[in-house]
Amino acid sequence: MTTGLQQPADKLSEIFYYDKRDNEFFSILVTDYFMFDENLNLEKDTTTTYSKDNLETLIDRIQRIENKDITIISLPRHDNSINADNIQFISKQVESFLNLNSINIDTATIWEIEEIVSITIDLKNERELEIKKNW
């Protein structure tokens, strides 16, 4: 049995990874990056309903991705080629990916955020500050 997710190759609102250290598949939404400053501190005027534990995990993984940690593996995306809908082709690609990265699909987990998460970024204060700077 094969389970997969199909998403256009050029849609990058969510990026998928495998964490070898934690033996866990996970994804990061592009909007997650907007919550943080360059030091990965929560931006002022930003609130989120991520739990403390999930926020810490997210920060850890973003740091590791930025530091090119070899235990974080980006999941490959396939373009819209002729083989994109070919089950046998996809199955071979998945098997090859799992084997090359020594991933045991029977023991790997998926990072699931159990709560519904919202992110609020108050751009009004920033915009007012920019307008005042330009006068």
N, C-alpha and C positions, 0 to 999 in steps of 0.2 A: 504494500500500500504506500502511495506517495501523497504527501500533503504539501501544498505550496501556496505561494501568494503571487499573484500576477499584478504587476503595476507597470505603467509605462516607464521605459528606461529614462526618459527625460523628465519625469516627475520626481523632484528631489525634496518633497516636503517631509519625508520620513526616510531616514537612512538606517539600514539594518546591519547588525554586527553579531559576531560571536566572541564571547569573552572566555578564553581558554583557562584563565585563572579560576574563574567562578563556574566554568562549564555551563555557560548560560547564553542563550540567544537573547538579543535585546535590540531595541530601536531608539533612535533619538529624533525627535521632531525638530525641524529647523527653527521653529519658534522657541524651543528650549534655549537656544543659544542667545536669544535676545533678552533673556532674564538676567544675564550676568555681565559684569564689567570685564575688563581685560585680565583681572586677577581672579576671575570666577567667583566674585562676591555678588550677591544679589544686588541688582541695580536699585538705586533709590527710586522711589515712586513705582516700584514693581512689587506686586503681591502674587502669591501662588498658593494653591491648595495642595501642592505636593506635601506628603508627610515629611517629617524631618529625615527619616531613614531613606526614603526614596530620593529626596533632594541630595543627600550626601552621596548616595550611589551614583546619581546622575553627574554630580560634580566630579567624582572620582573617575568616572568613565570618560567624561569630556577631557579631563586633564590627561588621561592616559592616551586618548586618541591624538590630542595635540602634541604630546611628547613621542608619538610614533611607537608606543608600546607594542612589542611584537606579540603580546598575548591577546591583543584586540585585533580581530580579523574582520575586515569589511566583507559583507556578503556580496558576491558578484551579481550584477544585473545583466540581463540579456536584452539586446535590442529587439526590435520588431522584425527580426529576420524570419525566413521561411520556417526555421526550426523552433521558433518561439512557442508554437502550439503543439509540437511533436513530443508526446509523452515519453517515448523511448529516449529521445535526445536529452530532454530535461532530466530524466532519471539517471542517465549516464553522467551528466554534468554534476548533479547532486552527489552521486556516489563518488565521483572523482574528487569533488571539493571536500567531502567528509573524510575520505582516505588520506588525501594530501595534508590535511590539517589534524589528523588523528582524533576526529570527533566521534564519540560513541553516541549515536542518536538515541540509544535506549536509556542512557543516564543523563543526557543533557536536559537542561530545563529552559523555560522561557520566562524572562523577566516580565511579570505581569503587574501592572499598577492597578491595585484593586479599587482605589477611589477614582471618582471622576475628577479630573484635574482641570483647573482653570488658571489662566495666567492673565493678569491685568497689568498693563504698562501705561502709566499716566504720561502721555506725551505732551499734554497741555503745558505743564510747568517748564519742560525743556523748550518748547516752542516759544513761550513767553520770554524765557531767558535769552534765546537766540535773537529774538526781535529787539530786545533791549540792548544787546551787544552791538547790533548793527546800526543803532542810531547814533 
